[in-house]
Amino acid sequence: MTQFWGRYAFVLLFSGICLLGFAADKKSTSRKTSKSAAAKQEMSGGRLPRYFAGLVDDDQREEIYQIQSKFREQIQELEKELAELEQEQLGAMEKVLSTAQRKELASLRSAASKKKANSSRTKKS
C-alpha cells in the first residue's frame, strides 16, 4: 500500500512539473510576441501615451505617431543639452573639492564601475 502512495505522489509531482513547464513556455511565447509588436510600434513612429490605446481609432493613432515624430528631434536635442548642462554642473561641483577629495572620488567611481561590470557579467552567465 505504501508503494502505491509513493508512485501516486511521484506521478502527481511529475505531472505538476510538466504543467509548470508548459505554462512557463506559453508565457515566454506571449512575451516574445508582445516585444515584437512593441518593436513594430517603435519603428512605425512611437508609442501611445498611457490610457490612449482604448480611446483612439486607427486614424487618430497614426496622427498621434506623426505628432510624436515631429517633436522627437526637438526633445532629443533638449535632452542632449540637458546632459551637457549636468556634466558642466558636475565639473563645477568637483572644482569645490580638494585634490585629496578628487582622488577619493575617482577611486569611489572606479570601484562602482568595477562592481557594476562584475554584476553584469554574473547576470549574463
MOPAC internal coordinates of N, CA, C and O (Angstrom, degrees):
PM7 1SCF
backbone

  N    0.0000 0     0.00 0     0.00 0    0    0    0
  C    1.4479 1     0.00 0     0.00 0    1    0    0
  C    1.5271 1   110.80 1     0.00 0    2    1    0
  O    1.2310 1   119.78 1   138.23 1    3    2    1
  N    1.3265 1   118.02 1   -41.77 1    3    2    1
  C    1.4650 1   120.08 1   179.76 1    5    3    2
  C    1.5194 1   110.70 1   -66.32 1    6    5    3
  O    1.2310 1   120.49 1   149.46 1    7    6    5
  N    1.3381 1   116.67 1   -30.54 1    7    6    5
  C    1.4604 1   120.08 1   177.75 1    9    7    6
  C    1.5371 1   109.60 1   -66.08 1   10    9    7
  O    1.2310 1   120.08 1   143.15 1   11   10    9
  N    1.3114 1   117.45 1   -36.85 1   11   10    9
  C    1.4590 1   122.10 1   178.03 1   13   11   10
  C    1.5284 1   110.47 1   -62.04 1   14   13   11
  O    1.2310 1   120.35 1   132.23 1   15   14   13
  N    1.3226 1   116.93 1   -47.77 1   15   14   13
  C    1.4696 1   120.68 1  -179.55 1   17   15   14
  C    1.5184 1   111.52 1   -65.37 1   18   17   15
  O    1.2310 1   120.20 1   145.39 1   19   18   17
  N    1.3076 1   117.22 1   -34.61 1   19   18   17
  C    1.4659 1   120.62 1   177.46 1   21   19   18
  C    1.5225 1   111.03 1   -64.27 1   22   21   19
  O    1.2310 1   120.94 1   134.54 1   23   22   21
  N    1.3265 1   115.80 1   -45.46 1   23   22   21
  C    1.4699 1   119.94 1   178.29 1   25   23   22
  C    1.5253 1   110.79 1   -66.15 1   26   25   23
  O    1.2310 1   120.79 1   139.87 1   27   26   25
  N    1.3143 1   116.10 1   -40.13 1   27   26   25
  C    1.4642 1   121.42 1   179.19 1   29   27   26
  C    1.5289 1   110.46 1   -61.11 1   30   29   27
  O    1.2310 1   120.64 1   135.49 1   31   30   29
  N    1.3298 1   116.39 1   -44.51 1   31   30   29
  C    1.4618 1   121.21 1   178.44 1   33   31   30
  C    1.5228 1   110.38 1   -63.75 1   34   33   31
  O    1.2310 1   120.39 1   139.30 1   35   34   33
  N    1.3289 1   116.86 1   -40.70 1   35   34   33
  C    1.4623 1   120.96 1   179.10 1   37   35   34
  C    1.5268 1   110.95 1   -62.74 1   38   37   35
  O    1.2310 1   120.12 1   135.86 1   39   38   37
  N    1.3214 1   117.37 1   -44.14 1   39   38   37
  C    1.4624 1   121.47 1   179.86 1   41   39   38
  C    1.5273 1   110.23 1   -63.66 1   42   41   39
  O    1.2310 1   120.07 1   137.26 1   43   42   41
  N    1.3130 1   117.48 1   -42.74 1   43   42   41
  C    1.4622 1   120.65 1   178.44 1   45   43   42
  C    1.5305 1   111.18 1   -63.32 1   46   45   43
  O    1.2310 1   120.54 1   136.14 1   47   46   45
  N    1.3193 1   116.57 1   -43.86 1   47   46   45
  C    1.4614 1   121.16 1   179.33 1   49   47   46
  C    1.5232 1   110.68 1   -62.25 1   50   49   47
  O    1.2310 1   120.77 1   133.89 1   51   50   49
  N    1.3362 1   116.14 1   -46.11 1   51   50   49
  C    1.4670 1   120.83 1   179.91 1   53   51   50
  C    1.5252 1   110.79 1   -62.04 1   54   53   51
  O    1.2310 1   120.22 1   137.69 1   55   54   53
  N    1.3277 1   117.18 1   -42.31 1   55   54   53
  C    1.4654 1   121.41 1   179.38 1   57   55   54
  C    1.5267 1   110.86 1   -63.71 1   58   57   55
  O    1.2310 1   120.90 1   138.61 1   59   58   57
  N    1.3117 1   115.89 1   -41.39 1   59   58   57
  C    1.4685 1   120.36 1   178.37 1   61   59   58
  C    1.5112 1   112.29 1   -62.45 1   62   61   59
  O    1.2310 1   120.66 1   137.45 1   63   62   61
  N    1.3237 1   116.35 1   -42.55 1   63   62   61
  C    1.4659 1   120.47 1   179.07 1   65   63   62
  C    1.5214 1   110.27 1   -63.91 1   66   65   63
  O    1.2310 1   120.26 1   137.67 1   67   66   65
  N    1.3169 1   117.10 1   -42.33 1   67   66   65
  C    1.4719 1   120.89 1   178.51 1   69   67   66
  C    1.5215 1   110.95 1   -62.00 1   70   69   67
  O    1.2310 1   120.12 1   137.06 1   71   70   69
  N    1.3208 1   117.37 1   -42.94 1   71   70   69
  C    1.4598 1   120.88 1   179.74 1   73   71   70
  C    1.5210 1   111.21 1   -65.22 1   74   73   71
  O    1.2310 1   120.10 1   139.38 1   75   74   73
  N    1.3284 1   117.42 1   -40.62 1   75   74   73
  C    1.4591 1   120.13 1   177.96 1   77   75   74
  C    1.5229 1   111.30 1   -64.04 1   78   77   75
  O    1.2310 1   120.51 1   139.16 1   79   78   77
  N    1.3108 1   116.64 1   -40.84 1   79   78   77
  C    1.4585 1   120.60 1   177.55 1   81   79   78
  C    1.5178 1   111.64 1   -62.65 1   82   81   79
  O    1.2310 1   120.50 1   138.14 1   83   82   81
  N    1.3220 1   116.65 1   -41.86 1   83   82   81
  C    1.4585 1   121.10 1   178.44 1   85   83   82
  C    1.5270 1   110.78 1   -64.10 1   86   85   83
  O    1.2310 1   120.40 1   137.01 1   87   86   85
  N    1.3382 1   116.85 1   -42.99 1   87   86   85
  C    1.4595 1   120.55 1  -179.63 1   89   87   86
  C    1.5226 1   110.87 1   -65.35 1   90   89   87
  O    1.2310 1   120.01 1   139.73 1   91   90   89
  N    1.3282 1   117.58 1   -40.27 1   91   90   89
  C    1.4616 1   120.86 1   179.08 1   93   91   90
  C    1.5165 1   110.60 1   -65.48 1   94   93   91
  O    1.2310 1   120.12 1   140.63 1   95   94   93
  N    1.3308 1   117.38 1   -39.37 1   95   94   93
  C    1.4649 1   121.08 1   178.93 1   97   95   94
  C    1.5172 1   110.42 1   -64.53 1   98   97   95
  O    1.2310 1   120.17 1   138.71 1   99   98   97
  N    1.3125 1   117.27 1   -41.29 1   99   98   97
  C    1.4593 1   121.32 1   180.00 1  101   99   98
  C    1.5210 1   110.63 1   -65.66 1  102  101   99
  O    1.2310 1   120.17 1   141.20 1  103  102  101
  N    1.3357 1   117.28 1   -38.80 1  103  102  101
  C    1.4503 1   122.14 1   179.50 1  105  103  102
  C    1.5240 1   110.57 1   -64.56 1  106  105  103
  O    1.2310 1   120.07 1   136.41 1  107  106  105
  N    1.3377 1   117.48 1   -43.59 1  107  106  105
  C    1.4611 1   120.40 1  -179.02 1  109  107  106
  C    1.5210 1   110.61 1   -67.22 1  110  109  107
  O    1.2310 1   119.59 1   146.75 1  111  110  109
  N    1.3113 1   118.39 1   -33.25 1  111  110  109
  C    1.4586 1   121.37 1   177.51 1  113  111  110
  C    1.5197 1   110.20 1   -65.99 1  114  113  111
  O    1.2310 1   120.18 1   137.69 1  115  114  113
  N    1.3320 1   117.27 1   -42.31 1  115  114  113
  C    1.4589 1   119.63 1   179.77 1  117  115  114
  C    1.5172 1   110.67 1   -67.52 1  118  117  115
  O    1.2310 1   119.25 1   145.86 1  119  118  117
  N    1.3167 1   119.04 1   -34.14 1  119  118  117
  C    1.4576 1   121.40 1   176.60 1  121  119  118
  C    1.5263 1   110.64 1   -65.88 1  122  121  119
  O    1.2310 1   120.40 1   141.03 1  123  122  121
  N    1.3398 1   116.85 1   -38.97 1  123  122  121
  C    1.4559 1   120.20 1   179.28 1  125  123  122
  C    1.5171 1   110.25 1   -63.52 1  126  125  123
  O    1.2310 1   119.99 1   137.54 1  127  126  125
  N    1.3151 1   117.63 1   -42.46 1  127  126  125
  C    1.4556 1   119.66 1  -179.45 1  129  127  126
  C    1.5137 1   110.91 1   -67.78 1  130  129  127
  O    1.2310 1   119.50 1   143.00 1  131  130  129
  N    1.3203 1   118.57 1   -37.00 1  131  130  129
  C    1.4561 1   119.96 1   179.06 1  133  131  130
  C    1.5264 1   110.61 1   -70.62 1  134  133  131
  O    1.2310 1   120.07 1   147.29 1  135  134  133
  N    1.3420 1   117.47 1   -32.71 1  135  134  133
  C    1.4595 1   119.80 1   176.57 1  137  135  134
  C    1.5186 1   110.56 1   -68.00 1  138  137  135
  O    1.2310 1   120.01 1   140.23 1  139  138  137
  N    1.3331 1   117.59 1   -39.77 1  139  138  137
  C    1.4580 1   119.41 1   179.20 1  141  139  138
  C    1.5246 1   110.33 1   -68.24 1  142  141  139
  O    1.2310 1   119.95 1   144.97 1  143  142  141
  N    1.3135 1   117.70 1   -35.03 1  143  142  141
  C    1.4587 1   120.51 1   176.49 1  145  143  142
  C    1.5232 1   110.57 1   -66.48 1  146  145  143
  O    1.2310 1   120.68 1   140.95 1  147  146  145
  N    1.3336 1   116.31 1   -39.05 1  147  146  145
  C    1.4586 1   120.39 1   177.60 1  149  147  146
  C    1.5184 1   110.57 1   -66.29 1  150  149  147
  O    1.2310 1   120.05 1   141.58 1  151  150  149
  N    1.3282 1   117.50 1   -38.42 1  151  150  149
  C    1.4582 1   120.61 1   178.53 1  153  151  150
  C    1.5224 1   110.34 1   -64.74 1  154  153  151
  O    1.2310 1   119.84 1   138.90 1  155  154  153
  N    1.3323 1   117.91 1   -41.10 1  155  154  153
  C    1.4599 1   121.80 1   176.53 1  157  155  154
  C    1.5181 1   110.57 1   -60.68 1  158  157  155
  O    1.2310 1   121.12 1   137.45 1  159  158  157
  N    1.3105 1   115.46 1   -42.55 1  159  158  157
  C    1.4451 1   121.45 1  -178.43 1  161  159  158
  C    1.5248 1   110.46 1   -63.68 1  162  161  159
  O    1.2310 1   120.25 1   137.59 1  163  162  161
  N    1.3372 1   117.12 1   -42.41 1  163  162  161
  C    1.4570 1   121.09 1   178.45 1  165  163  162
  C    1.5262 1   110.66 1   -62.52 1  166  165  163
  O    1.2310 1   120.58 1   140.24 1  167  166  165
  N    1.3285 1   116.50 1   -39.76 1  167  166  165
  C    1.4561 1   120.37 1  -179.48 1  169  167  166
  C    1.5231 1   111.12 1   -69.80 1  170  169  167
  O    1.2310 1   120.56 1   147.47 1  171  170  169
  N    1.3281 1   116.54 1   -32.53 1  171  170  169
  C    1.4537 1   120.03 1  -177.03 1  173  171  170
  C    1.5166 1   112.43 1   -76.03 1  174  173  171
  O    1.2310 1   119.46 1   165.09 1  175  174  173
  N    1.3066 1   118.63 1   -14.91 1  175  174  173
  C    1.4573 1   117.41 1   176.67 1  177  175  174
  C    1.5006 1   115.85 1   143.59 1  178  177  175
  O    1.2310 1   118.95 1   168.04 1  179  178  177
  N    1.3011 1   119.61 1   -11.96 1  179  178  177
  C    1.4448 1   117.17 1   178.33 1  181  179  178
  C    1.4944 1   113.75 1   155.99 1  182  181  179
  O    1.2310 1   122.64 1    20.74 1  183  182  181
  N    1.2733 1   112.55 1  -159.26 1  183  182  181
  C    1.4528 1   120.65 1  -178.07 1  185  183  182
  C    1.5194 1   107.61 1  -140.01 1  186  185  183
  O    1.2310 1   121.12 1   -40.03 1  187  186  185
  N    1.3004 1   115.46 1   139.97 1  187  186  185
  C    1.4546 1   118.97 1  -179.66 1  189  187  186
  C    1.5196 1   110.54 1   -69.58 1  190  189  187
  O    1.2310 1   120.55 1   -34.12 1  191  190  189
  N    1.3295 1   116.55 1   145.88 1  191  190  189
  C    1.4639 1   119.38 1   174.04 1  193  191  190
  C    1.5276 1   110.24 1   -64.01 1  194  193  191
  O    1.2310 1   121.00 1   -18.91 1  195  194  193
  N    1.3077 1   115.69 1   161.09 1  195  194  193
  C    1.4591 1   121.37 1  -178.92 1  197  195  194
  C    1.5282 1   110.48 1   -55.70 1  198  197  195
  O    1.2310 1   121.00 1   -43.16 1  199  198  197
  N    1.2936 1   115.70 1   136.84 1  199  198  197
  C    1.4661 1   126.74 1   176.70 1  201  199  198
  C    1.5322 1   113.65 1    75.49 1  202  201  199
  O    1.2310 1   118.74 1  -179.72 1  203  202  201
  N    1.3252 1   120.00 1     0.28 1  203  202  201
  C    1.4557 1   121.58 1   179.86 1  205  203  202
  C    1.5267 1   112.54 1   -80.18 1  206  205  203
  O    1.2310 1   119.97 1   149.51 1  207  206  205
  N    1.3174 1   117.67 1   -30.49 1  207  206  205
  C    1.4689 1   121.69 1  -170.75 1  209  207  206
  C    1.5293 1   112.30 1   -54.96 1  210  209  207
  O    1.2310 1   119.70 1   139.37 1  211  210  209
  N    1.2947 1   118.17 1   -40.63 1  211  210  209
  C    1.4603 1   120.91 1  -178.44 1  213  211  210
  C    1.5140 1   113.63 1   -81.64 1  214  213  211
  O    1.2310 1   120.25 1   172.16 1  215  214  213
  N    1.3287 1   117.13 1    -7.84 1  215  214  213
  C    1.4661 1   120.25 1  -175.13 1  217  215  214
  C    1.5235 1   114.03 1  -100.94 1  218  217  215
  O    1.2310 1   120.07 1   147.37 1  219  218  217
  N    1.3210 1   117.46 1   -32.63 1  219  218  217
  C    1.4611 1   120.54 1  -170.12 1  221  219  218
  C    1.5292 1   112.01 1   -98.11 1  222  221  219
  O    1.2310 1   121.63 1   -26.80 1  223  222  221
  N    1.3342 1   114.49 1   153.20 1  223  222  221
  C    1.4674 1   119.52 1   174.05 1  225  223  222
  C    1.5329 1   108.41 1   -93.55 1  226  225  223
  O    1.2310 1   120.22 1     2.65 1  227  226  225
  N    1.3233 1   117.19 1  -177.35 1  227  226  225
  C    1.4676 1   121.10 1  -175.19 1  229  227  226
  C    1.5236 1   112.66 1   -64.06 1  230  229  227
  O    1.2310 1   119.96 1   140.95 1  231  230  229
  N    1.3253 1   117.68 1   -39.05 1  231  230  229
  C    1.4685 1   120.54 1   179.49 1  233  231  230
  C    1.5248 1   110.95 1   -65.56 1  234  233  231
  O    1.2310 1   120.74 1   136.05 1  235  234  233
  N    1.3125 1   116.19 1   -43.95 1  235  234  233
  C    1.4673 1   119.99 1   178.10 1  237  235  234
  C    1.5300 1   110.86 1   -63.89 1  238  237  235
  O    1.2310 1   121.14 1   141.99 1  239  238  237
  N    1.3248 1   115.43 1   -38.01 1  239  238  237
  C    1.4642 1   120.73 1   178.76 1  241  239  238
  C    1.5308 1   110.50 1   -59.69 1  242  241  239
  O    1.2310 1   120.60 1   132.90 1  243  242  241
  N    1.3195 1   116.45 1   -47.10 1  243  242  241
  C    1.4671 1   120.86 1   179.28 1  245  243  242
  C    1.5263 1   111.25 1   -64.17 1  246  245  243
  O    1.2310 1   120.53 1   140.59 1  247  246  245
  N    1.3299 1   116.59 1   -39.41 1  247  246  245
  C    1.4671 1   120.57 1   178.45 1  249  247  246
  C    1.5356 1   110.59 1   -63.72 1  250  249  247
  O    1.2310 1   120.76 1   139.41 1  251  250  249
  N    1.3141 1   116.15 1   -40.59 1  251  250  249
  C    1.4676 1   120.41 1   177.87 1  253  251  250
  C    1.5224 1   110.13 1   -64.07 1  254  253  251
  O    1.2310 1   120.07 1   138.76 1  255  254  253
  N    1.3344 1   117.48 1   -41.24 1  255  254  253
  C    1.4607 1   121.02 1   177.88 1  257  255  254
  C    1.5256 1   110.91 1   -62.23 1  258  257  255
  O    1.2310 1   120.12 1   141.69 1  259  258  257
  N    1.3250 1   117.37 1   -38.31 1  259  258  257
  C    1.4619 1   120.76 1   177.56 1  261  259  258
  C    1.5179 1   111.37 1   -65.72 1  262  261  259
  O    1.2310 1   120.44 1   139.27 1  263  262  261
  N    1.3178 1   116.76 1   -40.73 1  263  262  261
  C    1.4710 1   121.08 1   177.71 1  265  263  262
  C    1.5292 1   109.65 1   -62.10 1  266  265  263
  O    1.2310 1   120.69 1   136.18 1  267  266  265
  N    1.3291 1   116.28 1   -43.82 1  267  266  265
  C    1.4621 1   120.14 1   179.29 1  269  267  266
  C    1.5260 1   111.22 1   -61.82 1  270  269  267
  O    1.2310 1   120.24 1   137.50 1  271  270  269
  N    1.3226 1   117.16 1   -42.50 1  271  270  269
  C    1.4675 1   119.07 1  -179.49 1  273  271  270
  C    1.5176 1   110.79 1   -67.67 1  274  273  271
  O    1.2310 1   120.22 1   147.60 1  275  274  273
  N    1.3307 1   117.19 1   -32.40 1  275  274  273
  C    1.4696 1   121.89 1   177.90 1  277  275  274
  C    1.5267 1   111.09 1   -62.98 1  278  277  275
  O    1.2310 1   120.44 1   139.39 1  279  278  277
  N    1.3191 1   116.76 1   -40.61 1  279  278  277
  C    1.4621 1   120.82 1  -176.77 1  281  279  278
  C    1.5333 1   113.25 1   -90.52 1  282  281  279
  O    1.2310 1   120.04 1   164.33 1  283  282  281
  N    1.3254 1   117.52 1   -15.67 1  283  282  281
  C    1.4572 1   121.74 1  -174.35 1  285  283  282
  C    1.5357 1   112.30 1   -55.57 1  286  285  283
  O    1.2310 1   119.97 1   133.73 1  287  286  285
  N    1.3158 1   117.66 1   -46.27 1  287  286  285
  C    1.4629 1   121.26 1  -177.46 1  289  287  286
  C    1.5282 1   111.27 1   -63.85 1  290  289  287
  O    1.2310 1   120.28 1   136.75 1  291  290  289
  N    1.3260 1   117.08 1   -43.25 1  291  290  289
  C    1.4657 1   120.76 1   178.40 1  293  291  290
  C    1.5246 1   110.72 1   -62.28 1  294  293  291
  O    1.2310 1   120.91 1   137.04 1  295  294  293
  N    1.3085 1   115.86 1   -42.96 1  295  294  293
  C    1.4625 1   120.41 1  -179.54 1  297  295  294
  C    1.5217 1   110.35 1   -63.80 1  298  297  295
  O    1.2310 1   120.22 1   137.57 1  299  298  297
  N    1.3322 1   117.18 1   -42.43 1  299  298  297
  C    1.4665 1   120.43 1   179.05 1  301  299  298
  C    1.5300 1   111.30 1   -63.27 1  302  301  299
  O    1.2310 1   120.14 1   140.70 1  303  302  301
  N    1.3310 1   117.34 1   -39.30 1  303  302  301
  C    1.4625 1   120.45 1   177.21 1  305  303  302
  C    1.5254 1   110.82 1   -63.59 1  306  305  303
  O    1.2310 1   120.73 1   136.42 1  307  306  305
  N    1.3240 1   116.21 1   -43.58 1  307  306  305
  C    1.4644 1   119.95 1   179.28 1  309  307  306
  C    1.5316 1   111.94 1   -66.08 1  310  309  307
  O    1.2310 1   120.54 1   142.25 1  311  310  309
  N    1.3411 1   116.57 1   -37.75 1  311  310  309
  C    1.4673 1   119.83 1   177.10 1  313  311  310
  C    1.5257 1   110.68 1   -64.53 1  314  313  311
  O    1.2310 1   120.45 1   141.25 1  315  314  313
  N    1.3279 1   116.74 1   -38.75 1  315  314  313
  C    1.4633 1   121.00 1   177.40 1  317  315  314
  C    1.5256 1   110.18 1   -64.37 1  318  317  315
  O    1.2310 1   120.75 1   136.18 1  319  318  317
  N    1.3368 1   116.17 1   -43.82 1  319  318  317
  C    1.4630 1   120.86 1   178.14 1  321  319  318
  C    1.5301 1   110.93 1   -62.42 1  322  321  319
  O    1.2310 1   120.47 1   139.46 1  323  322  321
  N    1.3221 1   116.71 1   -40.54 1  323  322  321
  C    1.4591 1   121.41 1   178.23 1  325  323  322
  C    1.5277 1   110.73 1   -62.63 1  326  325  323
  O    1.2310 1   120.33 1   136.57 1  327  326  325
  N    1.3363 1   116.97 1   -43.43 1  327  326  325
  C    1.4704 1   120.75 1   178.95 1  329  327  326
  C    1.5247 1   110.60 1   -61.97 1  330  329  327
  O    1.2310 1   120.42 1   140.37 1  331  330  329
  N    1.3493 1   116.80 1   -39.63 1  331  330  329
  C    1.4605 1   120.38 1   178.28 1  333  331  330
  C    1.5271 1   110.97 1   -65.29 1  334  333  331
  O    1.2310 1   120.34 1   138.34 1  335  334  333
  N    1.3325 1   116.95 1   -41.66 1  335  334  333
  C    1.4699 1   120.78 1   177.74 1  337  335  334
  C    1.5268 1   111.52 1   -63.81 1  338  337  335
  O    1.2310 1   120.72 1   140.40 1  339  338  337
  N    1.3341 1   116.23 1   -39.60 1  339  338  337
  C    1.4647 1   119.29 1   178.50 1  341  339  338
  C    1.5221 1   110.95 1   -64.88 1  342  341  339
  O    1.2310 1   119.99 1   141.11 1  343  342  341
  N    1.3438 1   117.63 1   -38.89 1  343  342  341
  C    1.4669 1   121.14 1   176.42 1  345  343  342
  C    1.5284 1   110.96 1   -64.44 1  346  345  343
  O    1.2310 1   120.89 1   138.33 1  347  346  345
  N    1.3311 1   115.90 1   -41.67 1  347  346  345
  C    1.4684 1   120.33 1   177.86 1  349  347  346
  C    1.5258 1   110.48 1   -62.35 1  350  349  347
  O    1.2310 1   120.91 1   137.87 1  351  350  349
  N    1.3263 1   115.87 1   -42.13 1  351  350  349
  C    1.4603 1   121.07 1   178.78 1  353  351  350
  C    1.5304 1   110.41 1   -62.54 1  354  353  351
  O    1.2310 1   120.40 1   135.05 1  355  354  353
  N    1.3182 1   116.84 1   -44.95 1  355  354  353
  C    1.4569 1   121.08 1   179.60 1  357  355  354
  C    1.5274 1   110.80 1   -61.71 1  358  357  355
  O    1.2310 1   120.79 1   138.10 1  359  358  357
  N    1.3317 1   116.09 1   -41.90 1  359  358  357
  C    1.4671 1   119.98 1   177.55 1  361  359  358
  C    1.5157 1   111.89 1   -60.93 1  362  361  359
  O    1.2310 1   120.60 1   137.91 1  363  362  361
  N    1.3258 1   116.46 1   -42.09 1  363  362  361
  C    1.4661 1   120.57 1   178.34 1  365  363  362
  C    1.5229 1   111.13 1   -64.65 1  366  365  363
  O    1.2310 1   120.46 1   141.61 1  367  366  365
  N    1.3322 1   116.73 1   -38.39 1  367  366  365
  C    1.4698 1   119.79 1   179.18 1  369  367  366
  C    1.5184 1   110.93 1   -69.12 1  370  369  367
  O    1.2310 1   120.26 1   144.34 1  371  370  369
  N    1.3313 1   117.11 1   -35.66 1  371  370  369
  C    1.4627 1   120.15 1   178.69 1  373  371  370
  C    1.5231 1   111.86 1   -67.17 1  374  373  371
  O    1.2310 1   120.17 1   151.01 1  375  374  373
  N    1.3230 1   117.29 1   -28.99 1  375  374  373
  C    1.4686 1   120.78 1   178.35 1  377  375  374
  C    1.5248 1   111.56 1   -65.33 1  378  377  375
  O    1.2310 1   120.22 1   157.60 1  379  378  377
  N    1.3241 1   117.19 1   -22.40 1  379  378  377
  C    1.4621 1   121.61 1   178.49 1  381  379  378
  C    1.5286 1   110.45 1   -71.25 1  382  381  379
  O    1.2310 1   120.32 1   152.29 1  383  382  381
  N    1.3320 1   116.99 1   -27.71 1  383  382  381
  C    1.4658 1   121.58 1  -176.26 1  385  383  382
  C    1.5230 1   111.56 1   -74.19 1  386  385  383
  O    1.2310 1   121.43 1   -26.83 1  387  386  385
  N    1.3227 1   114.87 1   153.17 1  387  386  385
  C    1.4650 1   120.38 1   174.38 1  389  387  386
  C    1.5307 1   108.98 1   -76.80 1  390  389  387
  O    1.2310 1   120.48 1    -9.09 1  391  390  389
  N    1.3184 1   116.69 1   170.91 1  391  390  389
  C    1.4616 1   121.24 1   179.53 1  393  391  390
  C    1.5253 1   110.77 1   -60.36 1  394  393  391
  O    1.2310 1   120.33 1   136.40 1  395  394  393
  N    1.3227 1   116.97 1   -43.60 1  395  394  393
  C    1.4607 1   121.05 1   179.62 1  397  395  394
  C    1.5301 1   110.70 1   -63.16 1  398  397  395
  O    1.2310 1   120.70 1   139.64 1  399  398  397
  N    1.3289 1   116.27 1   -40.36 1  399  398  397
  C    1.4641 1   120.11 1   179.56 1  401  399  398
  C    1.5296 1   111.05 1   -66.84 1  402  401  399
  O    1.2310 1   120.18 1   142.99 1  403  402  401
  N    1.3285 1   117.26 1   -37.01 1  403  402  401
  C    1.4697 1   120.63 1   177.45 1  405  403  402
  C    1.5246 1   110.99 1   -64.13 1  406  405  403
  O    1.2310 1   120.70 1   139.95 1  407  406  405
  N    1.3582 1   116.27 1   -40.05 1  407  406  405
  C    1.4633 1   120.20 1   178.19 1  409  407  406
  C    1.5226 1   110.07 1   -64.51 1  410  409  407
  O    1.2310 1   120.67 1   137.02 1  411  410  409
  N    1.3186 1   116.33 1   -42.98 1  411  410  409
  C    1.4675 1   120.80 1   178.06 1  413  411  410
  C    1.5241 1   110.65 1   -62.69 1  414  413  411
  O    1.2310 1   120.43 1   138.64 1  415  414  413
  N    1.3244 1   116.78 1   -41.36 1  415  414  413
  C    1.4591 1   121.47 1   177.42 1  417  415  414
  C    1.5239 1   110.54 1   -61.43 1  418  417  415
  O    1.2310 1   120.27 1   137.43 1  419  418  417
  N    1.3201 1   117.09 1   -42.57 1  419  418  417
  C    1.4656 1   121.36 1   178.72 1  421  419  418
  C    1.5236 1   110.86 1   -62.65 1  422  421  419
  O    1.2310 1   120.22 1   138.55 1  423  422  421
  N    1.3396 1   117.18 1   -41.45 1  423  422  421
  C    1.4645 1   119.30 1   179.67 1  425  423  422
  C    1.5313 1   111.18 1   -68.97 1  426  425  423
  O    1.2310 1   119.87 1   143.86 1  427  426  425
  N    1.3266 1   117.86 1   -36.14 1  427  426  425
  C    1.4669 1   120.99 1   176.92 1  429  427  426
  C    1.5305 1   110.85 1   -64.49 1  430  429  427
  O    1.2310 1   120.78 1   137.46 1  431  430  429
  N    1.3207 1   116.10 1   -42.54 1  431  430  429
  C    1.4595 1   119.77 1   178.68 1  433  431  430
  C    1.5206 1   110.99 1   -65.59 1  434  433  431
  O    1.2310 1   120.81 1   139.90 1  435  434  433
  N    1.3296 1   116.06 1   -40.10 1  435  434  433
  C    1.4570 1   120.46 1   179.36 1  437  435  434
  C    1.5282 1   110.93 1   -62.97 1  438  437  435
  O    1.2310 1   120.72 1   135.30 1  439  438  437
  N    1.3227 1   116.23 1   -44.70 1  439  438  437
  C    1.4661 1   120.62 1   178.73 1  441  439  438
  C    1.5314 1   110.78 1   -62.54 1  442  441  439
  O    1.2310 1   120.57 1   140.07 1  443  442  441
  N    1.3237 1   116.52 1   -39.93 1  443  442  441
  C    1.4587 1   120.12 1  -179.91 1  445  443  442
  C    1.5301 1   111.10 1   -66.28 1  446  445  443
  O    1.2310 1   120.38 1   139.58 1  447  446  445
  N    1.3271 1   116.88 1   -40.42 1  447  446  445
  C    1.4675 1   118.79 1  -179.59 1  449  447  446
  C    1.5323 1   110.90 1   -69.49 1  450  449  447
  O    1.2310 1   120.06 1   145.04 1  451  450  449
  N    1.3461 1   117.49 1   -34.96 1  451  450  449
  C    1.4654 1   120.46 1   176.37 1  453  451  450
  C    1.5249 1   110.26 1   -65.63 1  454  453  451
  O    1.2310 1   120.97 1   137.24 1  455  454  453
  N    1.3256 1   115.75 1   -42.76 1  455  454  453
  C    1.4634 1   120.31 1   179.52 1  457  455  454
  C    1.5312 1   110.63 1   -63.33 1  458  457  455
  O    1.2310 1   120.79 1   139.67 1  459  458  457
  N    1.3247 1   116.10 1   -40.33 1  459  458  457
  C    1.4657 1   120.28 1   178.90 1  461  459  458
  C    1.5218 1   110.45 1   -66.12 1  462  461  459
  O    1.2310 1   120.40 1   138.78 1  463  462  461
  N    1.3279 1   116.84 1   -41.22 1  463  462  461
  C    1.4655 1   120.53 1   179.08 1  465  463  462
  C    1.5266 1   110.63 1   -64.24 1  466  465  463
  O    1.2310 1   120.33 1   138.74 1  467  466  465
  N    1.3324 1   116.97 1   -41.26 1  467  466  465
  C    1.4665 1   120.51 1   179.00 1  469  467  466
  C    1.5282 1   111.44 1   -65.82 1  470  469  467
  O    1.2310 1   120.47 1   139.58 1  471  470  469
  N    1.3282 1   116.71 1   -40.42 1  471  470  469
  C    1.4614 1   118.54 1  -179.30 1  473  471  470
  C    1.5142 1   111.36 1   -70.04 1  474  473  471
  O    1.2310 1   119.77 1   147.13 1  475  474  473
  N    1.3339 1   118.04 1   -32.87 1  475  474  473
  C    1.4700 1   119.07 1   178.05 1  477  475  474
  C    1.5246 1   110.31 1   -71.80 1  478  477  475
  O    1.2310 1   119.70 1   148.47 1  479  478  477
  N    1.3368 1   118.18 1   -31.53 1  479  478  477
  C    1.4631 1   121.04 1   176.83 1  481  479  478
  C    1.5173 1   110.70 1   -67.18 1  482  481  479
  O    1.2310 1   120.07 1   138.40 1  483  482  481
  N    1.3268 1   117.48 1   -41.60 1  483  482  481
  C    1.4615 1   120.35 1  -178.91 1  485  483  482
  C    1.5277 1   110.65 1   -69.84 1  486  485  483
  O    1.2310 1   119.56 1   148.38 1  487  486  485
  N    1.3244 1   118.44 1   -31.62 1  487  486  485
  C    1.4606 1   120.86 1   177.86 1  489  487  486
  C    1.5154 1   110.90 1   -69.87 1  490  489  487
  O    1.2310 1   119.86 1   145.14 1  491  490  489
  N    1.3256 1   117.88 1   -34.86 1  491  490  489
  C    1.4602 1   121.68 1  -178.98 1  493  491  490
  C    1.5163 1   111.33 1   -72.58 1  494  493  491
  O    1.2310 1   119.83 1   152.48 1  495  494  493
  N    1.3157 1   117.93 1   -27.52 1  495  494  493
  C    1.4664 1   121.55 1  -177.16 1  497  495  494
  C    1.4939 1   113.29 1   -72.07 1  498  497  495
  O    1.2310 1   120.10 1   180.00 1  499  498  497

